[in-house]
Amino acid sequence: MVKKAIWNGQVIAESDDLVNVEENYYFPLSAVRVEYLVNSDTHTICPWKGTASYYNLEVDGAVNSNAVWYYPDPKPAAASIKDRVAFWRGVEVIDS
């Protein structure tokens, strides 16, 4: 099933190639409109996935800080989310 990630009225990502981990959909980076992503200095650690990095979303002048996360070098147990991003903080992931 194709899903879309939407924020501030814009489609941020759209794909049917999704990985669901802990009730979060991870989209392939190739399905994301990268012009909306701005690097963030934020990092968090998950014991089994590894260190997460974040992007801020910037759409039509609005900023959603750290709304996109990814694992640049996931641990082996989370290898399926390599080169993928997930969304939160008001980003809707809906069926398309």
PyMOL Python script that loads the backbone (N, CA, C, O; Angstrom):
from pymol import cmd

cmd.read_pdbstr("""\
ATOM      1  N   MET A   1       0.829  -1.180   0.000  1.00  0.00           N
ATOM      2  CA  MET A   1       0.000   0.000   0.000  1.00  0.00           C
ATOM      3  C   MET A   1       0.879   1.251   0.000  1.00  0.00           C
ATOM      4  O   MET A   1       1.866   1.328   0.732  1.00  0.00           O
ATOM      5  N   VAL A   2       0.517   2.210  -0.811  1.00  0.00           N
ATOM      6  CA  VAL A   2       1.252   3.472  -0.890  1.00  0.00           C
ATOM      7  C   VAL A   2       0.846   4.362   0.277  1.00  0.00           C
ATOM      8  O   VAL A   2      -0.338   4.510   0.579  1.00  0.00           O
ATOM      9  N   LYS A   3       1.840   4.949   0.925  1.00  0.00           N
ATOM     10  CA  LYS A   3       1.594   5.906   2.006  1.00  0.00           C
ATOM     11  C   LYS A   3       2.289   7.211   1.672  1.00  0.00           C
ATOM     12  O   LYS A   3       3.294   7.251   0.962  1.00  0.00           O
ATOM     13  N   LYS A   4       1.709   8.289   2.216  1.00  0.00           N
ATOM     14  CA  LYS A   4       2.273   9.617   2.065  1.00  0.00           C
ATOM     15  C   LYS A   4       2.558  10.191   3.444  1.00  0.00           C
ATOM     16  O   LYS A   4       1.807   9.961   4.392  1.00  0.00           O
ATOM     17  N   ALA A   5       3.644  10.937   3.545  1.00  0.00           N
ATOM     18  CA  ALA A   5       3.934  11.738   4.731  1.00  0.00           C
ATOM     19  C   ALA A   5       3.650  13.186   4.347  1.00  0.00           C
ATOM     20  O   ALA A   5       4.209  13.702   3.379  1.00  0.00           O
ATOM     21  N   ILE A   6       2.773  13.840   5.119  1.00  0.00           N
ATOM     22  CA  ILE A   6       2.320  15.193   4.788  1.00  0.00           C
ATOM     23  C   ILE A   6       2.525  16.103   5.990  1.00  0.00           C
ATOM     24  O   ILE A   6       2.225  15.742   7.129  1.00  0.00           O
ATOM     25  N   TRP A   7       3.042  17.289   5.705  1.00  0.00           N
ATOM     26  CA  TRP A   7       3.146  18.319   6.742  1.00  0.00           C
ATOM     27  C   TRP A   7       3.000  19.691   6.102  1.00  0.00           C
ATOM     28  O   TRP A   7       3.527  19.950   5.021  1.00  0.00           O
ATOM     29  N   ASN A   8       2.281  20.557   6.785  1.00  0.00           N
ATOM     30  CA  ASN A   8       2.067  21.932   6.325  1.00  0.00           C
ATOM     31  C   ASN A   8       1.521  21.975   4.892  1.00  0.00           C
ATOM     32  O   ASN A   8       1.883  22.841   4.095  1.00  0.00           O
ATOM     33  N   GLY A   9       0.639  21.011   4.588  1.00  0.00           N
ATOM     34  CA  GLY A   9      -0.021  20.991   3.288  1.00  0.00           C
ATOM     35  C   GLY A   9       0.796  20.441   2.137  1.00  0.00           C
ATOM     36  O   GLY A   9       0.336  20.456   0.995  1.00  0.00           O
ATOM     37  N   GLN A  10       1.999  19.956   2.413  1.00  0.00           N
ATOM     38  CA  GLN A  10       2.857  19.431   1.342  1.00  0.00           C
ATOM     39  C   GLN A  10       3.157  17.947   1.562  1.00  0.00           C
ATOM     40  O   GLN A  10       3.309  17.486   2.693  1.00  0.00           O
ATOM     41  N   VAL A  11       3.238  17.219   0.459  1.00  0.00           N
ATOM     42  CA  VAL A  11       3.667  15.823   0.526  1.00  0.00           C
ATOM     43  C   VAL A  11       5.188  15.829   0.680  1.00  0.00           C
ATOM     44  O   VAL A  11       5.910  16.333  -0.181  1.00  0.00           O
ATOM     45  N   ILE A  12       5.657  15.263   1.786  1.00  0.00           N
ATOM     46  CA  ILE A  12       7.088  15.209   2.072  1.00  0.00           C
ATOM     47  C   ILE A  12       7.698  13.925   1.501  1.00  0.00           C
ATOM     48  O   ILE A  12       8.836  13.920   1.033  1.00  0.00           O
ATOM     49  N   ALA A  13       6.925  12.841   1.548  1.00  0.00           N
ATOM     50  CA  ALA A  13       7.392  11.548   1.031  1.00  0.00           C
ATOM     51  C   ALA A  13       6.195  10.737   0.571  1.00  0.00           C
ATOM     52  O   ALA A  13       5.082  10.900   1.072  1.00  0.00           O
ATOM     53  N   GLU A  14       6.446   9.851  -0.403  1.00  0.00           N
ATOM     54  CA  GLU A  14       5.393   8.959  -0.898  1.00  0.00           C
ATOM     55  C   GLU A  14       6.041   7.682  -1.408  1.00  0.00           C
ATOM     56  O   GLU A  14       6.959   7.718  -2.227  1.00  0.00           O
ATOM     57  N   SER A  15       5.538   6.533  -0.903  1.00  0.00           N
ATOM     58  CA  SER A  15       6.144   5.261  -1.311  1.00  0.00           C
ATOM     59  C   SER A  15       5.261   4.089  -0.907  1.00  0.00           C
ATOM     60  O   SER A  15       4.429   4.192  -0.005  1.00  0.00           O
ATOM     61  N   ASP A  16       5.464   2.971  -1.601  1.00  0.00           N
ATOM     62  CA  ASP A  16       4.877   1.702  -1.168  1.00  0.00           C
ATOM     63  C   ASP A  16       5.965   0.769  -0.629  1.00  0.00           C
ATOM     64  O   ASP A  16       5.686  -0.373  -0.265  1.00  0.00           O
ATOM     65  N   ASP A  17       7.190   1.257  -0.583  1.00  0.00           N
ATOM     66  CA  ASP A  17       8.334   0.497  -0.073  1.00  0.00           C
ATOM     67  C   ASP A  17       8.633   0.993   1.343  1.00  0.00           C
ATOM     68  O   ASP A  17       9.529   1.809   1.558  1.00  0.00           O
ATOM     69  N   LEU A  18       7.860   0.480   2.298  1.00  0.00           N
ATOM     70  CA  LEU A  18       7.950   0.952   3.674  1.00  0.00           C
ATOM     71  C   LEU A  18       8.395  -0.164   4.605  1.00  0.00           C
ATOM     72  O   LEU A  18       8.115  -1.340   4.369  1.00  0.00           O
ATOM     73  N   VAL A  19       9.084   0.219   5.655  1.00  0.00           N
ATOM     74  CA  VAL A  19       9.455  -0.713   6.715  1.00  0.00           C
ATOM     75  C   VAL A  19       8.812  -0.190   7.992  1.00  0.00           C
ATOM     76  O   VAL A  19       9.028   0.960   8.373  1.00  0.00           O
ATOM     77  N   ASN A  20       8.024  -1.032   8.654  1.00  0.00           N
ATOM     78  CA  ASN A  20       7.356  -0.636   9.886  1.00  0.00           C
ATOM     79  C   ASN A  20       8.139  -1.184  11.078  1.00  0.00           C
ATOM     80  O   ASN A  20       8.267  -2.396  11.249  1.00  0.00           O
ATOM     81  N   VAL A  21       8.658  -0.275  11.895  1.00  0.00           N
ATOM     82  CA  VAL A  21       9.398  -0.650  13.096  1.00  0.00           C
ATOM     83  C   VAL A  21       8.814   0.144  14.256  1.00  0.00           C
ATOM     84  O   VAL A  21       8.776   1.374  14.220  1.00  0.00           O
ATOM     85  N   GLU A  22       8.367  -0.557  15.270  1.00  0.00           N
ATOM     86  CA  GLU A  22       7.803   0.073  16.465  1.00  0.00           C
ATOM     87  C   GLU A  22       6.716   1.087  16.116  1.00  0.00           C
ATOM     88  O   GLU A  22       6.670   2.187  16.667  1.00  0.00           O
ATOM     89  N   GLU A  23       5.836   0.688  15.181  1.00  0.00           N
ATOM     90  CA  GLU A  23       4.702   1.490  14.735  1.00  0.00           C
ATOM     91  C   GLU A  23       5.091   2.785  14.026  1.00  0.00           C
ATOM     92  O   GLU A  23       4.291   3.718  13.951  1.00  0.00           O
ATOM     93  N   ASN A  24       6.306   2.842  13.510  1.00  0.00           N
ATOM     94  CA  ASN A  24       6.757   3.959  12.687  1.00  0.00           C
ATOM     95  C   ASN A  24       7.072   3.451  11.292  1.00  0.00           C
ATOM     96  O   ASN A  24       7.733   2.426  11.129  1.00  0.00           O
ATOM     97  N   TYR A  25       6.595   4.174  10.285  1.00  0.00           N
ATOM     98  CA  TYR A  25       6.897   3.820   8.903  1.00  0.00           C
ATOM     99  C   TYR A  25       8.185   4.507   8.479  1.00  0.00           C
ATOM    100  O   TYR A  25       8.313   5.726   8.585  1.00  0.00           O
ATOM    101  N   TYR A  26       9.124   3.727   8.005  1.00  0.00           N
ATOM    102  CA  TYR A  26      10.386   4.236   7.478  1.00  0.00           C
ATOM    103  C   TYR A  26      10.307   4.225   5.959  1.00  0.00           C
ATOM    104  O   TYR A  26      10.143   3.178   5.334  1.00  0.00           O
ATOM    105  N   PHE A  27      10.429   5.420   5.381  1.00  0.00           N
ATOM    106  CA  PHE A  27      10.388   5.612   3.936  1.00  0.00           C
ATOM    107  C   PHE A  27      11.806   5.574   3.386  1.00  0.00           C
ATOM    108  O   PHE A  27      12.736   6.024   4.056  1.00  0.00           O
ATOM    109  N   PRO A  28      11.992   5.045   2.179  1.00  0.00           N
ATOM    110  CA  PRO A  28      13.321   5.134   1.571  1.00  0.00           C
ATOM    111  C   PRO A  28      13.659   6.605   1.313  1.00  0.00           C
ATOM    112  O   PRO A  28      12.798   7.388   0.913  1.00  0.00           O
ATOM    113  N   LEU A  29      14.898   6.960   1.543  1.00  0.00           N
ATOM    114  CA  LEU A  29      15.309   8.343   1.327  1.00  0.00           C
ATOM    115  C   LEU A  29      15.017   8.789  -0.105  1.00  0.00           C
ATOM    116  O   LEU A  29      14.741   9.964  -0.349  1.00  0.00           O
ATOM    117  N   SER A  30      15.079   7.859  -1.039  1.00  0.00           N
ATOM    118  CA  SER A  30      14.812   8.189  -2.447  1.00  0.00           C
ATOM    119  C   SER A  30      13.364   8.621  -2.681  1.00  0.00           C
ATOM    120  O   SER A  30      13.061   9.197  -3.726  1.00  0.00           O
ATOM    121  N   ALA A  31      12.461   8.353  -1.729  1.00  0.00           N
ATOM    122  CA  ALA A  31      11.047   8.722  -1.866  1.00  0.00           C
ATOM    123  C   ALA A  31      10.720  10.045  -1.170  1.00  0.00           C
ATOM    124  O   ALA A  31       9.567  10.477  -1.160  1.00  0.00           O
ATOM    125  N   VAL A  32      11.732  10.679  -0.595  1.00  0.00           N
ATOM    126  CA  VAL A  32      11.536  11.901   0.180  1.00  0.00           C
ATOM    127  C   VAL A  32      11.906  13.123  -0.653  1.00  0.00           C
ATOM    128  O   VAL A  32      12.891  13.107  -1.391  1.00  0.00           O
ATOM    129  N   ARG A  33      11.124  14.163  -0.530  1.00  0.00           N
ATOM    130  CA  ARG A  33      11.445  15.434  -1.201  1.00  0.00           C
ATOM    131  C   ARG A  33      12.487  16.145  -0.344  1.00  0.00           C
ATOM    132  O   ARG A  33      12.157  16.895   0.574  1.00  0.00           O
ATOM    133  N   VAL A  34      13.737  15.892  -0.663  1.00  0.00           N
ATOM    134  CA  VAL A  34      14.850  16.342   0.177  1.00  0.00           C
ATOM    135  C   VAL A  34      14.982  17.863   0.248  1.00  0.00           C
ATOM    136  O   VAL A  34      15.685  18.378   1.117  1.00  0.00           O
ATOM    137  N   GLU A  35      14.322  18.580  -0.646  1.00  0.00           N
ATOM    138  CA  GLU A  35      14.391  20.039  -0.572  1.00  0.00           C
ATOM    139  C   GLU A  35      13.730  20.573   0.700  1.00  0.00           C
ATOM    140  O   GLU A  35      13.950  21.727   1.069  1.00  0.00           O
ATOM    141  N   TYR A  36      12.923  19.746   1.373  1.00  0.00           N
ATOM    142  CA  TYR A  36      12.286  20.150   2.625  1.00  0.00           C
ATOM    143  C   TYR A  36      13.113  19.779   3.861  1.00  0.00           C
ATOM    144  O   TYR A  36      12.765  20.176   4.973  1.00  0.00           O
ATOM    145  N   LEU A  37      14.193  19.031   3.682  1.00  0.00           N
ATOM    146  CA  LEU A  37      15.000  18.565   4.813  1.00  0.00           C
ATOM    147  C   LEU A  37      16.178  19.494   5.066  1.00  0.00           C
ATOM    148  O   LEU A  37      16.878  19.901   4.139  1.00  0.00           O
ATOM    149  N   VAL A  38      16.384  19.821   6.330  1.00  0.00           N
ATOM    150  CA  VAL A  38      17.524  20.632   6.750  1.00  0.00           C
ATOM    151  C   VAL A  38      18.192  19.897   7.913  1.00  0.00           C
ATOM    152  O   VAL A  38      17.530  19.536   8.886  1.00  0.00           O
ATOM    153  N   ASN A  39      19.499  19.679   7.809  1.00  0.00           N
ATOM    154  CA  ASN A  39      20.214  18.946   8.854  1.00  0.00           C
ATOM    155  C   ASN A  39      20.009  19.583  10.220  1.00  0.00           C
ATOM    156  O   ASN A  39      19.949  20.805  10.360  1.00  0.00           O
ATOM    157  N   SER A  40      19.905  18.727  11.213  1.00  0.00           N
ATOM    158  CA  SER A  40      19.806  19.143  12.605  1.00  0.00           C
ATOM    159  C   SER A  40      21.023  18.593  13.346  1.00  0.00           C
ATOM    160  O   SER A  40      21.602  17.587  12.937  1.00  0.00           O
ATOM    161  N   ASP A  41      21.402  19.249  14.423  1.00  0.00           N
ATOM    162  CA  ASP A  41      22.511  18.762  15.250  1.00  0.00           C
ATOM    163  C   ASP A  41      22.057  17.754  16.301  1.00  0.00           C
ATOM    164  O   ASP A  41      22.873  17.275  17.088  1.00  0.00           O
ATOM    165  N   THR A  42      20.778  17.428  16.323  1.00  0.00           N
ATOM    166  CA  THR A  42      20.227  16.531  17.337  1.00  0.00           C
ATOM    167  C   THR A  42      20.563  15.075  17.031  1.00  0.00           C
ATOM    168  O   THR A  42      20.514  14.635  15.882  1.00  0.00           O
ATOM    169  N   HIS A  43      20.902  14.341  18.084  1.00  0.00           N
ATOM    170  CA  HIS A  43      21.142  12.897  18.007  1.00  0.00           C
ATOM    171  C   HIS A  43      20.560  12.246  19.255  1.00  0.00           C
ATOM    172  O   HIS A  43      20.605  12.815  20.346  1.00  0.00           O
ATOM    173  N   THR A  44      20.020  11.054  19.083  1.00  0.00           N
ATOM    174  CA  THR A  44      19.550  10.259  20.215  1.00  0.00           C
ATOM    175  C   THR A  44      20.063   8.842  20.041  1.00  0.00           C
ATOM    176  O   THR A  44      20.503   8.456  18.958  1.00  0.00           O
ATOM    177  N   ILE A  45      20.002   8.077  21.114  1.00  0.00           N
ATOM    178  CA  ILE A  45      20.509   6.701  21.066  1.00  0.00           C
ATOM    179  C   ILE A  45      19.399   5.729  21.420  1.00  0.00           C
ATOM    180  O   ILE A  45      18.697   5.891  22.418  1.00  0.00           O
ATOM    181  N   CYS A  46      19.258   4.723  20.586  1.00  0.00           N
ATOM    182  CA  CYS A  46      18.354   3.598  20.848  1.00  0.00           C
ATOM    183  C   CYS A  46      19.234   2.384  21.120  1.00  0.00           C
ATOM    184  O   CYS A  46      20.156   2.109  20.352  1.00  0.00           O
ATOM    185  N   PRO A  47      18.965   1.653  22.198  1.00  0.00           N
ATOM    186  CA  PRO A  47      19.831   0.518  22.541  1.00  0.00           C
ATOM    187  C   PRO A  47      19.946  -0.542  21.445  1.00  0.00           C
ATOM    188  O   PRO A  47      20.997  -1.169  21.309  1.00  0.00           O
ATOM    189  N   TRP A  48      18.890  -0.752  20.664  1.00  0.00           N
ATOM    190  CA  TRP A  48      18.977  -1.828  19.669  1.00  0.00           C
ATOM    191  C   TRP A  48      19.104  -1.325  18.236  1.00  0.00           C
ATOM    192  O   TRP A  48      19.519  -2.084  17.360  1.00  0.00           O
ATOM    193  N   LYS A  49      18.752  -0.051  17.970  1.00  0.00           N
ATOM    194  CA  LYS A  49      18.877   0.471  16.601  1.00  0.00           C
ATOM    195  C   LYS A  49      20.169   1.255  16.389  1.00  0.00           C
ATOM    196  O   LYS A  49      20.712   1.263  15.285  1.00  0.00           O
ATOM    197  N   GLY A  50      20.661   1.908  17.430  1.00  0.00           N
ATOM    198  CA  GLY A  50      21.886   2.698  17.301  1.00  0.00           C
ATOM    199  C   GLY A  50      21.638   4.173  17.523  1.00  0.00           C
ATOM    200  O   GLY A  50      20.697   4.553  18.220  1.00  0.00           O
ATOM    201  N   THR A  51      22.475   5.001  16.934  1.00  0.00           N
ATOM    202  CA  THR A  51      22.382   6.453  17.093  1.00  0.00           C
ATOM    203  C   THR A  51      21.567   7.054  15.953  1.00  0.00           C
ATOM    204  O   THR A  51      21.875   6.864  14.777  1.00  0.00           O
ATOM    205  N   ALA A  52      20.518   7.785  16.333  1.00  0.00           N
ATOM    206  CA  ALA A  52      19.658   8.445  15.357  1.00  0.00           C
ATOM    207  C   ALA A  52      20.140   9.867  15.118  1.00  0.00           C
ATOM    208  O   ALA A  52      20.621  10.542  16.029  1.00  0.00           O
ATOM    209  N   SER A  53      20.002  10.302  13.880  1.00  0.00           N
ATOM    210  CA  SER A  53      20.234  11.684  13.500  1.00  0.00           C
ATOM    211  C   SER A  53      18.897  12.257  13.037  1.00  0.00           C
ATOM    212  O   SER A  53      17.961  11.511  12.751  1.00  0.00           O
ATOM    213  N   TYR A  54      18.813  13.584  12.967  1.00  0.00           N
ATOM    214  CA  TYR A  54      17.541  14.230  12.676  1.00  0.00           C
ATOM    215  C   TYR A  54      17.678  15.279  11.583  1.00  0.00           C
ATOM    216  O   TYR A  54      18.752  15.822  11.321  1.00  0.00           O
ATOM    217  N   TYR A  55      16.532  15.536  10.959  1.00  0.00           N
ATOM    218  CA  TYR A  55      16.372  16.663  10.049  1.00  0.00           C
ATOM    219  C   TYR A  55      15.236  17.529  10.589  1.00  0.00           C
ATOM    220  O   TYR A  55      14.296  17.031  11.209  1.00  0.00           O
ATOM    221  N   ASN A  56      15.343  18.821  10.344  1.00  0.00           N
ATOM    222  CA  ASN A  56      14.209  19.716  10.511  1.00  0.00           C
ATOM    223  C   ASN A  56      13.470  19.741   9.186  1.00  0.00           C
ATOM    224  O   ASN A  56      14.080  19.597   8.126  1.00  0.00           O
ATOM    225  N   LEU A  57      12.158  19.922   9.244  1.00  0.00           N
ATOM    226  CA  LEU A  57      11.384  20.149   8.031  1.00  0.00           C
ATOM    227  C   LEU A  57      11.197  21.641   7.862  1.00  0.00           C
ATOM    228  O   LEU A  57      10.861  22.339   8.818  1.00  0.00           O
ATOM    229  N   GLU A  58      11.412  22.140   6.648  1.00  0.00           N
ATOM    230  CA  GLU A  58      11.127  23.529   6.324  1.00  0.00           C
ATOM    231  C   GLU A  58      10.260  23.554   5.082  1.00  0.00           C
ATOM    232  O   GLU A  58      10.699  23.195   3.989  1.00  0.00           O
ATOM    233  N   VAL A  59       9.006  23.991   5.270  1.00  0.00           N
ATOM    234  CA  VAL A  59       8.024  24.011   4.191  1.00  0.00           C
ATOM    235  C   VAL A  59       7.332  25.366   4.180  1.00  0.00           C
ATOM    236  O   VAL A  59       6.706  25.755   5.166  1.00  0.00           O
ATOM    237  N   ASP A  60       7.441  26.069   3.094  1.00  0.00           N
ATOM    238  CA  ASP A  60       6.768  27.364   2.914  1.00  0.00           C
ATOM    239  C   ASP A  60       7.019  28.309   4.087  1.00  0.00           C
ATOM    240  O   ASP A  60       6.099  28.979   4.554  1.00  0.00           O
ATOM    241  N   GLY A  61       8.251  28.362   4.558  1.00  0.00           N
ATOM    242  CA  GLY A  61       8.634  29.265   5.631  1.00  0.00           C
ATOM    243  C   GLY A  61       8.384  28.751   7.038  1.00  0.00           C
ATOM    244  O   GLY A  61       8.831  29.371   8.003  1.00  0.00           O
ATOM    245  N   ALA A  62       7.685  27.642   7.179  1.00  0.00           N
ATOM    246  CA  ALA A  62       7.425  27.055   8.493  1.00  0.00           C
ATOM    247  C   ALA A  62       8.481  25.988   8.792  1.00  0.00           C
ATOM    248  O   ALA A  62       8.935  25.282   7.892  1.00  0.00           O
ATOM    249  N   VAL A  63       8.865  25.882  10.069  1.00  0.00           N
ATOM    250  CA  VAL A  63       9.889  24.924  10.486  1.00  0.00           C
ATOM    251  C   VAL A  63       9.289  23.968  11.514  1.00  0.00           C
ATOM    252  O   VAL A  63       8.609  24.387  12.450  1.00  0.00           O
ATOM    253  N   ASN A  64       9.551  22.692  11.322  1.00  0.00           N
ATOM    254  CA  ASN A  64       9.176  21.649  12.273  1.00  0.00           C
ATOM    255  C   ASN A  64      10.490  20.991  12.703  1.00  0.00           C
ATOM    256  O   ASN A  64      11.033  20.141  11.997  1.00  0.00           O
ATOM    257  N   SER A  65      10.985  21.398  13.868  1.00  0.00           N
ATOM    258  CA  SER A  65      12.308  20.965  14.330  1.00  0.00           C
ATOM    259  C   SER A  65      12.341  19.469  14.644  1.00  0.00           C
ATOM    260  O   SER A  65      11.463  18.936  15.322  1.00  0.00           O
ATOM    261  N   ASN A  66      13.372  18.818  14.136  1.00  0.00           N
ATOM    262  CA  ASN A  66      13.641  17.405  14.420  1.00  0.00           C
ATOM    263  C   ASN A  66      12.455  16.483  14.118  1.00  0.00           C
ATOM    264  O   ASN A  66      12.242  15.494  14.820  1.00  0.00           O
ATOM    265  N   ALA A  67      11.697  16.802  13.091  1.00  0.00           N
ATOM    266  CA  ALA A  67      10.500  16.033  12.749  1.00  0.00           C
ATOM    267  C   ALA A  67      10.797  14.778  11.933  1.00  0.00           C
ATOM    268  O   ALA A  67       9.912  13.951  11.714  1.00  0.00           O
ATOM    269  N   VAL A  68      12.042  14.639  11.483  1.00  0.00           N
ATOM    270  CA  VAL A  68      12.435  13.500  10.655  1.00  0.00           C
ATOM    271  C   VAL A  68      13.670  12.874  11.292  1.00  0.00           C
ATOM    272  O   VAL A  68      14.616  13.579  11.643  1.00  0.00           O
ATOM    273  N   TRP A  69      13.662  11.552  11.443  1.00  0.00           N
ATOM    274  CA  TRP A  69      14.851  10.909  11.990  1.00  0.00           C
ATOM    275  C   TRP A  69      15.278   9.729  11.140  1.00  0.00           C
ATOM    276  O   TRP A  69      14.497   9.160  10.377  1.00  0.00           O
ATOM    277  N   TYR A  70      16.529   9.387  11.297  1.00  0.00           N
ATOM    278  CA  TYR A  70      17.098   8.274  10.534  1.00  0.00           C
ATOM    279  C   TYR A  70      18.310   7.739  11.297  1.00  0.00           C
ATOM    280  O   TYR A  70      18.853   8.398  12.184  1.00  0.00           O
ATOM    281  N   TYR A  71      18.708   6.546  10.930  1.00  0.00           N
ATOM    282  CA  TYR A  71      19.881   5.891  11.527  1.00  0.00           C
ATOM    283  C   TYR A  71      20.936   5.732  10.443  1.00  0.00           C
ATOM    284  O   TYR A  71      20.839   4.822   9.620  1.00  0.00           O
ATOM    285  N   PRO A  72      21.949   6.606  10.430  1.00  0.00           N
ATOM    286  CA  PRO A  72      22.954   6.522   9.363  1.00  0.00           C
ATOM    287  C   PRO A  72      23.747   5.221   9.371  1.00  0.00           C
ATOM    288  O   PRO A  72      24.199   4.756   8.325  1.00  0.00           O
ATOM    289  N   ASP A  73      23.910   4.641  10.546  1.00  0.00           N
ATOM    290  CA  ASP A  73      24.666   3.390  10.674  1.00  0.00           C
ATOM    291  C   ASP A  73      23.965   2.503  11.695  1.00  0.00           C
ATOM    292  O   ASP A  73      24.470   2.320  12.803  1.00  0.00           O
ATOM    293  N   PRO A  74      22.798   1.947  11.333  1.00  0.00           N
ATOM    294  CA  PRO A  74      22.039   1.168  12.312  1.00  0.00           C
ATOM    295  C   PRO A  74      22.769  -0.103  12.737  1.00  0.00           C
ATOM    296  O   PRO A  74      23.580  -0.658  11.996  1.00  0.00           O
ATOM    297  N   LYS A  75      22.458  -0.538  13.936  1.00  0.00           N
ATOM    298  CA  LYS A  75      22.998  -1.816  14.423  1.00  0.00           C
ATOM    299  C   LYS A  75      22.423  -2.949  13.566  1.00  0.00           C
ATOM    300  O   LYS A  75      21.396  -2.766  12.913  1.00  0.00           O
ATOM    301  N   PRO A  76      23.070  -4.106  13.564  1.00  0.00           N
ATOM    302  CA  PRO A  76      22.616  -5.221  12.706  1.00  0.00           C
ATOM    303  C   PRO A  76      21.136  -5.576  12.874  1.00  0.00           C
ATOM    304  O   PRO A  76      20.478  -5.921  11.892  1.00  0.00           O
ATOM    305  N   ALA A  77      20.609  -5.499  14.073  1.00  0.00           N
ATOM    306  CA  ALA A  77      19.196  -5.842  14.298  1.00  0.00           C
ATOM    307  C   ALA A  77      18.251  -4.884  13.577  1.00  0.00           C
ATOM    308  O   ALA A  77      17.092  -5.221  13.340  1.00  0.00           O
ATOM    309  N   ALA A  78      18.735  -3.699  13.231  1.00  0.00           N
ATOM    310  CA  ALA A  78      17.905  -2.694  12.568  1.00  0.00           C
ATOM    311  C   ALA A  78      18.370  -2.411  11.140  1.00  0.00           C
ATOM    312  O   ALA A  78      18.091  -1.343  10.595  1.00  0.00           O
ATOM    313  N   ALA A  79      19.066  -3.347  10.543  1.00  0.00           N
ATOM    314  CA  ALA A  79      19.615  -3.138   9.196  1.00  0.00           C
ATOM    315  C   ALA A  79      18.536  -2.781   8.169  1.00  0.00           C
ATOM    316  O   ALA A  79      18.839  -2.133   7.168  1.00  0.00           O
ATOM    317  N   SER A  80      17.305  -3.186   8.394  1.00  0.00           N
ATOM    318  CA  SER A  80      16.236  -2.933   7.429  1.00  0.00           C
ATOM    319  C   SER A  80      15.876  -1.447   7.305  1.00  0.00           C
ATOM    320  O   SER A  80      15.184  -1.066   6.361  1.00  0.00           O
ATOM    321  N   ILE A  81      16.334  -0.600   8.240  1.00  0.00           N
ATOM    322  CA  ILE A  81      16.006   0.821   8.157  1.00  0.00           C
ATOM    323  C   ILE A  81      17.173   1.673   7.660  1.00  0.00           C
ATOM    324  O   ILE A  81      17.105   2.902   7.699  1.00  0.00           O
ATOM    325  N   LYS A  82      18.226   1.036   7.199  1.00  0.00           N
ATOM    326  CA  LYS A  82      19.349   1.764   6.602  1.00  0.00           C
ATOM    327  C   LYS A  82      18.856   2.545   5.381  1.00  0.00           C
ATOM    328  O   LYS A  82      18.094   2.017   4.572  1.00  0.00           O
ATOM    329  N   ASP A  83      19.291   3.800   5.250  1.00  0.00           N
ATOM    330  CA  ASP A  83      18.912   4.669   4.128  1.00  0.00           C
ATOM    331  C   ASP A  83      17.416   4.960   4.085  1.00  0.00           C
ATOM    332  O   ASP A  83      16.841   5.145   3.012  1.00  0.00           O
ATOM    333  N   ARG A  84      16.788   4.999   5.270  1.00  0.00           N
ATOM    334  CA  ARG A  84      15.359   5.295   5.386  1.00  0.00           C
ATOM    335  C   ARG A  84      15.142   6.355   6.461  1.00  0.00           C
ATOM    336  O   ARG A  84      15.974   6.535   7.350  1.00  0.00           O
ATOM    337  N   VAL A  85      14.015   7.051   6.366  1.00  0.00           N
ATOM    338  CA  VAL A  85      13.663   8.063   7.349  1.00  0.00           C
ATOM    339  C   VAL A  85      12.251   7.809   7.863  1.00  0.00           C
ATOM    340  O   VAL A  85      11.418   7.209   7.183  1.00  0.00           O
ATOM    341  N   ALA A  86      12.007   8.284   9.084  1.00  0.00           N
ATOM    342  CA  ALA A  86      10.675   8.214   9.683  1.00  0.00           C
ATOM    343  C   ALA A  86      10.291   9.621  10.147  1.00  0.00           C
ATOM    344  O   ALA A  86      11.134  10.511  10.248  1.00  0.00           O
ATOM    345  N   PHE A  87       9.004   9.794  10.423  1.00  0.00           N
ATOM    346  CA  PHE A  87       8.462  11.118  10.728  1.00  0.00           C
ATOM    347  C   PHE A  87       7.674  11.109  12.032  1.00  0.00           C
ATOM    348  O   PHE A  87       7.140  10.083  12.452  1.00  0.00           O
ATOM    349  N   TRP A  88       7.617  12.278  12.657  1.00  0.00           N
ATOM    350  CA  TRP A  88       6.765  12.501  13.824  1.00  0.00           C
ATOM    351  C   TRP A  88       6.527  13.992  13.957  1.00  0.00           C
ATOM    352  O   TRP A  88       6.752  14.743  13.008  1.00  0.00           O
ATOM    353  N   ARG A  89       6.073  14.434  15.132  1.00  0.00           N
ATOM    354  CA  ARG A  89       5.833  15.860  15.430  1.00  0.00           C
ATOM    355  C   ARG A  89       4.871  16.508  14.440  1.00  0.00           C
ATOM    356  O   ARG A  89       5.164  17.549  13.851  1.00  0.00           O
ATOM    357  N   GLY A  90       3.721  15.867  14.275  1.00  0.00           N
ATOM    358  CA  GLY A  90       2.697  16.456  13.445  1.00  0.00           C
ATOM    359  C   GLY A  90       2.722  16.085  11.981  1.00  0.00           C
ATOM    360  O   GLY A  90       1.840  16.493  11.225  1.00  0.00           O
ATOM    361  N   VAL A  91       3.714  15.322  11.565  1.00  0.00           N
ATOM    362  CA  VAL A  91       3.744  14.844  10.180  1.00  0.00           C
ATOM    363  C   VAL A  91       2.763  13.681  10.096  1.00  0.00           C
ATOM    364  O   VAL A  91       2.904  12.691  10.815  1.00  0.00           O
ATOM    365  N   GLU A  92       1.773  13.800   9.221  1.00  0.00           N
ATOM    366  CA  GLU A  92       0.792  12.739   9.065  1.00  0.00           C
ATOM    367  C   GLU A  92       1.272  11.727   8.047  1.00  0.00           C
ATOM    368  O   GLU A  92       1.716  12.092   6.958  1.00  0.00           O
ATOM    369  N   VAL A  93       1.182  10.457   8.401  1.00  0.00           N
ATOM    370  CA  VAL A  93       1.457   9.383   7.441  1.00  0.00           C
ATOM    371  C   VAL A  93       0.104   8.721   7.161  1.00  0.00           C
ATOM    372  O   VAL A  93      -0.505   8.103   8.034  1.00  0.00           O
ATOM    373  N   ILE A  94      -0.337   8.872   5.920  1.00  0.00           N
ATOM    374  CA  ILE A  94      -1.663   8.411   5.539  1.00  0.00           C
ATOM    375  C   ILE A  94      -1.604   7.488   4.328  1.00  0.00           C
ATOM    376  O   ILE A  94      -0.638   7.497   3.566  1.00  0.00           O
ATOM    377  N   ASP A  95      -2.660   6.691   4.167  1.00  0.00           N
ATOM    378  CA  ASP A  95      -2.797   5.886   2.953  1.00  0.00           C
ATOM    379  C   ASP A  95      -3.089   6.814   1.790  1.00  0.00           C
ATOM    380  O   ASP A  95      -3.832   7.786   1.926  1.00  0.00           O
ATOM    381  N   SER A  96      -2.499   6.507   0.645  1.00  0.00           N
ATOM    382  CA  SER A  96      -2.712   7.383  -0.500  1.00  0.00           C
ATOM    383  C   SER A  96      -3.731   6.793  -1.440  1.00  0.00           C
ATOM    384  O   SER A  96      -4.042   7.394  -2.469  1.00  0.00           O
TER     385      SER A  96
END
""", "prot")
cmd.dss("prot")
cmd.show_as("cartoon", "prot")
cmd.util.cbc("prot")
cmd.orient("prot")
